[in-house]
Amino acid sequence: ANLLDVFADNKLLPSAPRPASGGVTATTPIERSMLAARRLVSPRFFSTAADGSVEDGLFNVPSEGPVLFVGNHQLFGLDGVHIVEEFLRERRLALTPLVYPPLLADESPLAPLPYPLPGSAAMLRRFGGEPAGAKTLIAALKRGAKALVFPGGAREVFKRKGEAYTLRWPSDSSALVRIAAKFNATIIPFAGVGGDEFFGNEAYALDTDDLLTMDNRVGEFLRNRTDGLISLVDGDTFVPPVMAPNAAPRRNYYLFGRPFHTTAVDPSNADACDALYGAVRTQVELQV
């Protein structure tokens, strides 16, 4: 069953959006834009109790010690902002989102194109964003932080045609588990849906691959601006697709699953780390 089925089975699907309250005050144009986007998709958050039941809210999510949240990205990646803000709203808990490094640059690599939107870097830093990478994750968990990681990175944010809700994680990313185990961090798998339905295959005019292979000045510009950027996942080129919504905004739903504890995992045991990484990935896939 997918995430929507879980909600339906547990009678958690709402008949009307829940009004937003509390949270972070929007102080800049980009933050006001994110607030408007939140109101459009009216996200709902659910967590899994110890007995496996799904409950409204995030109060079943462990918060003691270092925590590593691992999940899927939806198209254009607004989910990270929603998740960080909701933990502040409900739990007064500050997460440390690990962000694709170019998003933290004051000037976009695609300038003068307005992507990401002006002010995005400052907003992400205000929300505690740090550049994704092993050293950053080690430092975060060492200080007991609650780190938010999307292993699919920009590759999932800029999905190609026909890839709705497809995980584009590295086939071997057990380094995440090794780092988590080194600090006895709790791994929380999560899944989000709603964003990819907003854009179906028919919404794509040109996807990332189409744009990069264009034999014209546009293609040349995009290749020149992105060839030297850091790559964390195969195909994670920082080029957004050209597309238009094919439906009204869909409500977003997020489910945080039962935790995986790493206290008994030896970070030097490659087989154990690979097995746990596979289990986390499978759990996210089952929830999407």
C-alpha positions in Angstrom: 0.0 0.0 0.0 1.2 3.5 -0.7 1.1 6.5 1.7 -2.4 7.6 0.7 -3.7 4.1 1.3 -2.2 4.1 4.8 -4.0 7.4 5.6 -7.3 6.1 4.2 -7.0 2.8 6.2 -6.4 4.8 9.4 -9.3 7.3 8.6 -6.8 10.1 8.6 -7.7 11.8 5.3 -9.2 15.2 6.0 -12.3 16.6 4.4 -10.9 20.1 4.6 -7.5 21.8 5.0 -6.2 22.4 8.5 -5.4 26.1 9.0 -1.8 27.0 9.5 -0.8 28.6 12.8 2.4 29.4 14.7 5.7 28.5 13.1 8.3 30.8 11.6 7.3 34.4 10.7 7.9 35.3 7.1 10.1 38.4 6.8 11.3 38.4 3.2 9.7 38.0 -0.2 11.0 34.5 -0.7 9.7 33.5 2.8 6.3 35.0 2.0 6.4 33.0 -1.2 7.1 29.8 0.7 4.2 30.6 3.1 1.9 31.1 0.1 3.0 27.8 -1.3 2.4 26.1 2.1 -1.1 27.5 2.1 -1.7 26.1 -1.4 -0.7 22.6 -0.6 -1.8 22.7 3.1 0.6 19.9 4.2 -0.5 17.3 6.7 2.1 15.4 8.9 1.7 11.9 10.4 4.0 9.7 12.5 4.1 6.1 13.4 3.6 4.9 17.0 5.5 2.1 18.6 2.6 -0.3 17.8 2.7 0.6 14.1 -0.4 2.7 14.1 -0.3 6.0 12.2 -1.3 9.1 14.1 -1.8 12.7 13.2 1.1 15.0 14.1 4.8 14.5 14.8 4.7 13.6 18.5 5.7 10.0 17.9 9.0 11.1 16.3 11.9 10.5 18.6 13.9 13.6 19.5 16.5 12.3 22.0 20.1 12.3 20.9 21.3 12.7 17.3 18.7 11.9 14.7 19.0 11.3 10.9 15.8 11.9 8.9 16.0 10.2 5.5 13.4 10.5 2.8 12.3 11.3 -0.8 12.3 14.6 -2.5 9.3 15.8 -4.5 9.5 17.9 -7.6 11.1 21.3 -7.0 12.0 20.4 -3.4 9.6 22.5 -1.4 9.2 19.6 1.0 12.3 20.4 2.9 11.0 23.8 3.9 7.7 22.3 4.9 9.3 19.7 7.1 11.7 22.0 8.9 8.9 24.5 9.6 6.4 21.9 10.8 8.9 20.5 13.4 9.3 24.1 14.6 5.5 24.5 14.8 4.7 21.2 16.5 7.8 20.2 18.4 9.8 23.5 18.7 12.5 21.3 17.3 15.1 22.8 15.0 16.3 20.4 12.3 19.6 20.8 10.3 18.7 20.3 6.6 21.6 19.2 4.4 21.2 21.3 1.3 22.6 20.9 -2.3 25.6 23.3 -1.9 24.8 25.6 -4.9 21.5 26.5 -3.2 23.5 28.2 -0.4 25.4 30.5 -2.8 24.5 34.1 -2.8 24.4 34.1 -6.6 22.7 31.3 -8.4 24.9 29.4 -10.9 22.1 30.0 -13.4 22.0 33.8 -13.0 20.5 35.9 -14.5 17.8 33.2 -14.7 15.7 33.6 -11.5 16.2 30.1 -10.2 16.4 29.5 -7.3 14.2 32.5 -6.4 16.2 35.5 -5.1 16.7 35.3 -1.4 16.6 31.4 -1.3 20.1 31.1 0.1 19.4 33.5 3.0 16.2 31.7 3.7 17.8 28.3 3.8 20.6 29.6 6.1 17.9 31.1 8.4 16.3 27.6 8.5 19.6 26.1 9.5 20.6 24.8 6.1 24.1 23.5 5.7 25.9 22.1 2.6 25.2 18.4 2.0 28.2 16.2 2.4 29.8 13.6 4.7 31.8 16.1 6.7 28.7 18.2 7.4 26.7 15.2 8.4 29.5 14.0 10.8 29.7 17.4 12.4 25.9 17.7 12.8 25.4 14.2 14.4 28.5 14.7 16.6 26.9 17.7 18.2 23.6 15.8 18.6 21.7 17.6 15.8 18.6 16.3 14.0 19.8 16.2 10.4 17.4 16.1 7.4 18.8 14.3 4.4 17.4 13.7 0.9 19.7 11.1 -0.6 18.2 11.7 -4.1 19.2 15.4 -3.9 18.8 17.5 -7.0 18.3 14.4 -9.1 14.9 13.9 -7.4 14.1 17.6 -7.3 14.4 17.7 -11.1 12.8 14.4 -12.0 12.7 13.5 -15.7 9.5 12.6 -17.5 7.9 9.4 -16.2 9.8 9.5 -12.9 7.0 10.5 -10.4 7.8 9.3 -6.9 10.8 7.3 -8.2 13.7 7.3 -5.7 17.0 8.2 -7.4 19.2 7.4 -4.5 22.8 6.1 -5.0 22.7 2.3 -5.2 25.4 2.2 -2.5 25.0 5.0 0.0 25.7 3.0 3.1 28.0 5.8 4.2 24.9 7.4 5.6 24.4 4.4 7.9 28.1 4.2 8.8 28.1 7.8 9.9 24.8 7.4 11.8 26.1 4.3 13.6 29.4 6.0 14.5 27.3 8.4 16.7 24.5 6.0 17.6 22.1 8.2 15.8 18.4 7.1 15.3 17.4 6.9 11.6 13.8 8.0 10.8 12.6 7.1 7.3 9.9 9.4 5.9 7.9 9.8 2.7 6.0 12.6 1.1 3.4 12.7 -1.6 1.3 15.3 -3.4 3.9 17.3 -5.2 4.5 15.0 -8.1 0.8 14.8 -9.0 0.8 18.5 -9.5 3.1 17.9 -12.5 2.3 14.9 -14.6 4.1 13.8 -17.8 1.9 16.0 -19.9 3.1 19.0 -17.8 6.7 18.7 -19.1 7.7 20.9 -22.0 11.3 20.1 -21.6 13.0 18.1 -18.8 16.6 18.5 -17.6 18.0 16.1 -20.2 16.1 17.8 -23.0 17.5 21.2 -22.0 21.1 20.0 -21.6 21.2 18.4 -25.0 19.8 21.4 -26.9 22.0 22.3 -29.7 21.6 26.1 -29.3 22.6 29.0 -27.1 20.3 27.9 -24.3 21.8 24.4 -24.1 25.3 25.9 -24.3 24.5 28.3 -21.5 23.2 25.6 -19.2 26.0 23.2 -19.8 28.6 25.9 -19.2 27.0 27.0 -16.0 26.5 23.6 -14.5 29.5 21.5 -15.7 31.7 22.5 -12.8 29.1 22.1 -10.0 29.5 19.5 -7.3 27.7 16.3 -8.0 26.4 14.2 -5.1 24.1 11.8 -7.1 24.5 10.6 -10.7 22.5 13.0 -13.0 21.9 15.7 -10.3 22.5 18.5 -12.8 21.2 21.8 -11.5 18.8 22.5 -14.3 15.1 22.7 -13.6 12.6 21.4 -16.1 10.4 23.7 -18.1 6.8 22.7 -17.2 3.4 24.0 -16.2 1.0 22.5 -13.6 -1.5 20.2 -15.1 -3.9 20.3 -12.2 -4.9 22.3 -9.1 -2.4 22.2 -6.3 -2.5 18.9 -4.5 -2.4 18.6 -0.8 0.9 17.3 0.5 1.1 14.4 3.0 4.1 13.3 5.0 4.5 10.1 7.0 7.4 9.5 9.4 7.9 5.8 9.9 9.2 3.8 12.9 12.8 4.5 13.8 15.8 2.4 13.0 18.3 2.3 15.9 22.0 2.1 15.2 23.3 1.4 18.7 23.9 -2.3 17.8 25.3 -1.6 14.3 29.1 -1.7 13.9 30.0 1.1 11.5 33.0 -0.9 10.3 30.7 -3.8 9.3 30.0 -3.1 5.6 27.4 -5.9 5.3 25.4 -4.6 8.3 25.5 -1.0 7.1 24.5 -2.1 3.6 21.6 -4.1 5.0 20.3 -1.2 7.1 20.6 1.2 4.3 18.6 -1.1 2.1 16.0 -1.5 4.8 15.6 2.3 5.2 15.3 2.8 1.4 12.8 0.0 1.1 10.7 1.6 3.9 10.6 4.9 2.1 9.7 3.2 -1.2 6.8 1.3 0.6 5.5 4.5 2.0 5.5 6.5 -1.2 
